[in-house]
Amino acid sequence: MTLKCLVAYYSLTGNTRLIAEAIGKELEAEILEIHPVKELKAGKFITFIWGGAQAKMHNRPELQPYTKNVNAYDLIFLGTPVWAWTLSPPIRSFIEKEKFTGKKVAIWCCATGNGKKALKRFEKMLPESTIIGKMSFRDPLKKHPEEATRQAKLWAKECLLKAG
C-alpha cells in the first residue's frame, strides 16, 4: 500500500519552502503552502521583532483559503520557521483549524539555532497525532542548501518507512 502524503508548511524567507519542496519531490507528495491573510514583509528588522512577539503571544492569524483536505492524507509533513523559540503563528492557526486527530505527522522546523525548544512546542500542539519524525534544519538557504535538501530527502524516506 502506498501512503498518500501531504507536505504543509509556512515560509516567510524561503528556508522552510526549500525543505518542503525537497520532501515533496522525494515522496511525490502534494504540497500545501499556508499563507496568512495579512503577511509580514520578509527581510526587515521590525518584521523579526513583530513576528517574534506574535509567536510569543500565540497569535493565530486568519489564513487564506486552501483546497487540500487534510483528512484525505495518510501522512502529513508539517514545517515551520522558528520565531522566538516557537512555531510561527500561521502554522499555529493551521494546526488549530485542522486538529490532526489520529493522523501520522512528521514535523520539521528551520531555525538559526538548533530548534529543539520549537520542536517540543510544535509536538505539544499535536496531542491527538502520532508524531513519527522530528527534524530541525539550521539556516538551510545560508548554510549548504544542497546538504539540507539531501538530509530532508533522507529524513522523509525514513518517516515514510516508519509510517508504514
C-alpha positions, 0 to 999 in steps of 0.5 A: 500500500502506498501512503498518500502524503501531504507536505504543509508548511509556512515560509516567510524567507524561503528556508522552510519552502526549500525543505518542503519542496525537497520532501515533496519531490522525494515522496511525490507528495502534494504540497500545501503552502499556508499563507496568512491573510495579512503577511509580514514583509520578509527581510526587515528588522521590525518584521523579526521583532513583530513576528517574534512577539506574535509567536510569543503571544500565540497569535493565530492569524486568519489564513487564506483559503486552501483546497487540500483536505487534510483528512484525505492524507495518510501522512502529513509533513508539517514545517515551520520557521522558528520565531522566538523559540516557537512555531510561527503563528500561521502554522499555529492557526493551521494546526488549530483549524485542522486538529490532526486527530489520529493522523501520522505527522512528521514535523520539521522546523528551520531555525538559526539555532538548533530548534529543539525548544520549537520542536517540543512546542510544535509536538505539544500542539499535536496531542491527538497525532502520532508524531513519527519524525522530528527534524530541525534544519539550521539556516538551510538557504545560508548554510549548504542548501544542497546538504539540507535538501539531501538530509530532508530527502533522507529524513522523509524516506525514513518517516515514510518507512516508519509510517508504514 
